[in-house]
Amino acid sequence: MDFQLLAKGIALAGCAIGAGCALIAGIGPGIGEGNAVAKALEAIGRQPECKGDVTSTMLLGCAIAETTCNRNVSAD
């Protein structure tokens, strides 16, 4: 058995697992941001006078989710 070939196979498997984990870490915040924007638009549609408050809160939440996503992906 060629151990060098086996070592390359194990390394490639580790790379694939790491890439999969990074993909999962990037998908979650994207779904969360989409839900936050959808709910903010619903709130603005129901009460247009609170547009400024809802928009600023939504942008802050999306910024926090985005920085969390970037931190998770770069840590892997």
Rosetta silent file (secondary structure, phi, psi, omega in degrees, C-alpha in Angstrom):
SEQUENCE: MDFQLLAKGIALAGCAIGAGCALIAGIGPGIGEGNAVAKALEAIGRQPECKGDVTSTMLLGCAIAETTCNRNVSAD
SCORE:     score description
SCORE:     0.000 S_00000001
   1 L     0.000  136.151 -179.310    0.000    0.000    0.000 S_00000001
   2 L   -88.779  107.536 -175.767    1.280    3.414   -0.938 S_00000001
   3 H   -71.119  -25.826  178.062    1.138    5.538    2.218 S_00000001
   4 H   -67.727  -39.343  177.355    1.875    8.745    0.336 S_00000001
   5 H   -66.979  -40.312  177.535   -1.261    8.257   -1.748 S_00000001
   6 H   -62.968  -41.639  179.599   -3.243    7.502    1.396 S_00000001
   7 H   -64.055  -39.875  177.411   -1.927   10.683    3.060 S_00000001
   8 H   -64.880  -38.972  178.609   -2.976   12.770    0.037 S_00000001
   9 H   -64.545  -42.222  178.424   -6.436   11.214    0.153 S_00000001
  10 H   -65.323  -41.373  178.756   -6.828   12.005    3.843 S_00000001
  11 H   -63.114  -42.030  178.514   -5.653   15.592    3.257 S_00000001
  12 H   -66.111  -37.576  177.544   -8.152   16.046    0.420 S_00000001
  13 H   -64.409  -41.297  177.321  -10.940   14.633    2.583 S_00000001
  14 H   -62.676  -39.627  177.375  -10.033   17.101    5.335 S_00000001
  15 H   -63.437  -41.298  179.741  -10.124   19.958    2.831 S_00000001
  16 H   -65.867  -40.847  178.289  -13.575   18.883    1.642 S_00000001
  17 H   -64.785  -43.419  178.192  -14.895   18.681    5.196 S_00000001
  18 H   -62.802  -40.530  178.258  -13.484   22.134    6.004 S_00000001
  19 H   -65.920  -37.742  177.214  -15.021   23.634    2.875 S_00000001
  20 H   -64.308  -41.741  177.774  -18.385   22.108    3.780 S_00000001
  21 H   -64.122  -40.352  178.415  -18.225   23.588    7.282 S_00000001
  22 H   -65.158  -37.098  178.864  -17.377   27.014    5.862 S_00000001
  23 H   -65.095  -43.604  178.919  -20.315   26.768    3.468 S_00000001
  24 H   -63.973  -40.873 -179.902  -22.715   25.933    6.289 S_00000001
  25 H   -65.475  -26.480  179.460  -21.336   28.810    8.385 S_00000001
  26 H   -86.376  -23.927 -177.245  -21.993   31.199    5.493 S_00000001
  27 H   -77.154  -39.737 -175.436  -25.531   30.045    4.703 S_00000001
  28 H   -57.146  -53.001  178.887  -27.030   30.538    8.167 S_00000001
  29 H   -63.686  -30.331  177.657  -26.516   34.305    8.476 S_00000001
  30 H   -65.194  -41.116  176.921  -27.727   34.792    4.911 S_00000001
  31 H   -66.155  -42.419  179.591  -31.028   33.098    5.720 S_00000001
  32 H   -62.627  -41.855  178.255  -31.302   35.100    8.938 S_00000001
  33 H   -64.622  -39.860  177.572  -30.691   38.395    7.158 S_00000001
  34 H   -61.648  -42.693  177.727  -33.315   37.529    4.564 S_00000001
  35 H   -65.046  -40.213 -179.976  -35.867   36.797    7.280 S_00000001
  36 H   -63.187  -43.244  179.564  -35.002   40.041    9.095 S_00000001
  37 H   -66.144  -40.502  179.173  -35.483   42.118    5.952 S_00000001
  38 H   -61.607  -45.018  179.799  -38.780   40.362    5.173 S_00000001
  39 H   -67.574  -35.353  177.396  -40.132   41.066    8.661 S_00000001
  40 H   -65.252  -41.167  178.310  -38.929   44.671    8.509 S_00000001
  41 H   -65.833  -36.482  175.921  -40.757   45.193    5.222 S_00000001
  42 H   -63.338  -43.631 -179.471  -43.904   43.675    6.732 S_00000001
  43 H   -64.197  -41.461  178.636  -43.649   46.035    9.713 S_00000001
  44 H   -66.349  -36.566  177.547  -43.147   49.062    7.459 S_00000001
  45 H   -64.797  -36.231  179.129  -46.112   47.956    5.351 S_00000001
  46 H   -76.888  -40.030 -178.362  -48.317   47.783    8.447 S_00000001
  47 L  -133.835   85.460 -176.905  -47.064   51.020   10.032 S_00000001
  48 H   -60.962  -24.346 -177.954  -45.352   53.296    7.502 S_00000001
  49 H   -70.148  -17.727  179.670  -44.736   55.995   10.127 S_00000001
  50 H   -98.218   22.139 -176.558  -42.161   53.804   11.943 S_00000001
  51 H   -57.408  -44.228 -177.385  -40.030   53.361    8.809 S_00000001
  52 H   -63.923  -45.556 -179.794  -36.944   55.107   10.238 S_00000001
  53 H   -64.648  -45.115 -178.187  -36.872   53.109   13.478 S_00000001
  54 H   -65.538  -42.922 -178.284  -37.463   49.774   11.771 S_00000001
  55 H   -64.166  -44.703 -179.270  -34.894   50.442    9.054 S_00000001
  56 H   -65.740  -39.730  178.412  -32.138   51.483   11.456 S_00000001
  57 H   -66.350  -40.361  179.173  -32.754   48.479   13.717 S_00000001
  58 H   -64.620  -43.551 -179.675  -32.800   46.133   10.727 S_00000001
  59 H   -64.058  -38.901  177.249  -29.541   47.533    9.341 S_00000001
  60 H   -64.071  -44.668  178.771  -27.845   47.159   12.717 S_00000001
  61 H   -63.392  -41.429  178.562  -29.029   43.560   13.021 S_00000001
  62 H   -66.461  -36.509  178.178  -27.899   42.707    9.490 S_00000001
  63 H   -65.364  -41.371  178.338  -24.479   44.262   10.139 S_00000001
  64 H   -65.618  -42.616  178.780  -24.028   42.157   13.277 S_00000001
  65 H   -63.162  -38.212 -179.481  -25.114   39.001   11.441 S_00000001
  66 H   -67.761  -41.504  179.014  -22.701   39.779    8.597 S_00000001
  67 H   -67.826  -34.510  176.429  -19.729   40.296   10.901 S_00000001
  68 H   -64.550  -41.239  179.101  -20.569   37.049   12.704 S_00000001
  69 H   -63.141  -46.407 -178.378  -20.642   35.244    9.357 S_00000001
  70 H   -63.833  -37.277  179.448  -17.296   36.697    8.285 S_00000001
  71 H   -67.061  -41.286 -179.556  -15.727   35.758   11.612 S_00000001
  72 H   -66.605  -42.819 -177.293  -17.011   32.168   11.388 S_00000001
  73 H   -69.656  -39.718 -178.478  -15.846   31.660    7.817 S_00000001
  74 H   -74.463  -22.927  179.713  -12.396   33.176    8.400 S_00000001
  75 H   -74.610  -25.263 -179.664  -11.893   31.132   11.582 S_00000001
  76 L   -75.976    0.000    0.000  -12.272   27.852    9.663 S_00000001
